[in-house]
Each structure stands twice: as C-alpha cells, then as structure tokens.
Amino acid sequence: MQLPLLASTFATVFLAELGDKTQLAIVTISGTSSRSGAVFAGSSCALVLASLLGAGAGGSLSAVIPTNALQLAASLGFLVIGIRLVIKAGQAEAADSEPPTA
C-alpha cells in the first residue's frame, strides 16, 4: 500500500467532509435519536459505499477516458454548480431587498 496516497486521500476527504450538508444531516439525526452509535454506523457505511462507488467508477472511467479529460470534466462540473449557487444567492438577496408590495 502506498502510504503517501493513502494519507493524501484521507486528508482530502476528511477536509472536504467537514461541515458539509452530510455532516449536518448526521448531527440532526443524532440529535433526534438516543442511539448515536447506530447513526455513526449507518453514516459510516454510507460514506464507505459512496467512496467505493466513486473509486470504482474512477478506475473504470480512467481505463477508457484520459485522466486529464476526467479532471477537466469534474472541474467544469464544480464550476457550473458554483456559478449556479452564486446566481441563486444573488436572486434571493435581490428578492429580500425589494420593498414589500401591498
């Protein structure tokens, strides 16, 4: 096993998952349940399965599509999502700042 690859993957996923909507959902579910161990087990299994699917898809796609093209597609996808979020936030802010109509 390549320790540097393992460490960089762990650090990337750990930092990406901190404070995201999945973690907030887990906090919410855990707060409404007295079985935090079951919440931890369920969320851990879900993250492992999602990671397995991502790793499998990435490995399969890289055999057919060049790595640079996959990275470009992922980058463009995140860029499009980010632009859409900025536009929606601007629209919501504009709607909030309009005077109420009677």
Backbone torsions as a table, in degrees:
resi	resn	phi	psi	omega
1	MET	NA	140.1	179.5
2	GLN	-89.8	107.1	-176.9
3	LEU	-61.3	-41.8	178.7
4	PRO	-61.8	-38.9	178.2
5	LEU	-66.3	-42.7	177.8
6	LEU	-61.3	-45.6	-178.2
7	ALA	-65.9	-43.0	-179.0
8	SER	-69.4	-36.1	176.8
9	THR	-66.2	-44.5	178.2
10	PHE	-59.5	-49.2	-177.3
11	ALA	-62.1	-42.6	-179.2
12	THR	-63.4	-49.1	-178.2
13	VAL	-68.1	-41.3	-179.6
14	PHE	-60.6	-47.5	-179.8
15	LEU	-68.2	-36.2	179.9
16	ALA	-68.2	-30.9	-176.8
17	GLU	-85.2	-16.5	-178.8
18	LEU	-66.7	125.0	174.4
19	GLY	72.9	11.9	179.3
20	ASP	-86.3	178.8	-175.1
21	LYS	-65.0	-27.9	177.4
22	THR	-65.2	-45.6	179.6
23	GLN	-64.1	-39.5	177.8
24	LEU	-64.6	-37.8	176.6
25	ALA	-64.6	-39.5	179.2
26	ILE	-65.3	-41.3	177.5
27	VAL	-61.5	-42.5	179.9
28	THR	-63.8	-47.6	-179.8
29	ILE	-63.7	-43.4	-179.5
30	SER	-64.4	-33.6	179.2
31	GLY	-71.0	-22.2	-179.5
32	THR	-99.7	4.4	-177.9
33	SER	-129.7	149.8	175.8
34	SER	-93.3	3.0	-177.5
35	ARG	-112.2	69.6	-177.3
36	SER	-65.2	-26.7	176.5
37	GLY	-64.2	-40.1	178.5
38	ALA	-68.2	-37.4	177.3
39	VAL	-64.1	-44.1	178.2
40	PHE	-61.2	-46.9	-179.0
41	ALA	-62.2	-44.5	179.8
42	GLY	-64.4	-44.4	-179.3
43	SER	-69.6	-35.1	178.1
44	SER	-65.1	-45.1	178.5
45	CYS	-62.1	-40.1	179.8
46	ALA	-64.6	-42.3	179.2
47	LEU	-66.8	-39.6	178.4
48	VAL	-63.9	-43.6	179.6
49	LEU	-65.0	-44.0	178.8
50	ALA	-63.0	-39.6	178.1
51	SER	-67.0	-38.8	177.9
52	LEU	-62.3	-44.1	178.1
53	LEU	-63.2	-42.4	178.9
54	GLY	-64.4	-44.0	179.7
55	ALA	-66.1	-40.6	178.8
56	GLY	-66.2	-43.2	179.3
57	ALA	-65.7	-41.6	179.3
58	GLY	-63.8	-41.5	178.5
59	GLY	-66.4	-39.9	179.9
60	SER	-70.2	-43.3	-178.9
61	LEU	-66.9	-35.0	-177.7
62	SER	-69.3	-17.5	175.7
63	ALA	-76.4	-22.4	-176.4
64	VAL	-108.0	-38.6	-176.3
65	ILE	-113.5	136.0	179.5
66	PRO	-59.6	145.8	-177.2
67	THR	-57.2	-40.6	179.8
68	ASN	-60.6	-39.3	179.3
69	ALA	-67.8	-38.5	176.9
70	LEU	-64.0	-43.4	179.0
71	GLN	-64.5	-40.2	178.1
72	LEU	-64.3	-43.5	179.3
73	ALA	-63.2	-43.1	178.6
74	ALA	-64.7	-41.8	179.6
75	SER	-62.9	-44.5	179.2
76	LEU	-65.0	-38.2	177.4
77	GLY	-61.1	-46.2	178.2
78	PHE	-65.7	-36.7	178.5
79	LEU	-63.5	-44.8	178.7
80	VAL	-62.4	-44.6	178.5
81	ILE	-61.2	-44.2	179.8
82	GLY	-62.2	-43.7	179.6
83	ILE	-63.3	-42.6	178.9
84	ARG	-63.0	-39.7	177.9
85	LEU	-65.4	-40.2	178.4
86	VAL	-64.3	-43.1	179.5
87	ILE	-63.1	-45.3	179.3
88	LYS	-63.2	-39.5	178.8
89	ALA	-64.2	-40.4	177.8
90	GLY	-64.5	-40.5	178.4
91	GLN	-66.1	-40.5	179.0
92	ALA	-66.4	-39.7	179.0
93	GLU	-66.2	-40.3	178.5
94	ALA	-65.1	-39.5	178.7
95	ALA	-66.8	-36.1	179.3
96	ASP	-70.6	-29.3	-176.7
97	SER	-88.6	-7.3	177.6
98	GLU	-73.7	142.0	177.6
99	PRO	-68.0	146.1	179.6
100	PRO	-66.1	143.5	178.3
101	THR	-101.0	146.1	-177.0
102	ALA	-104.3	NA	NA
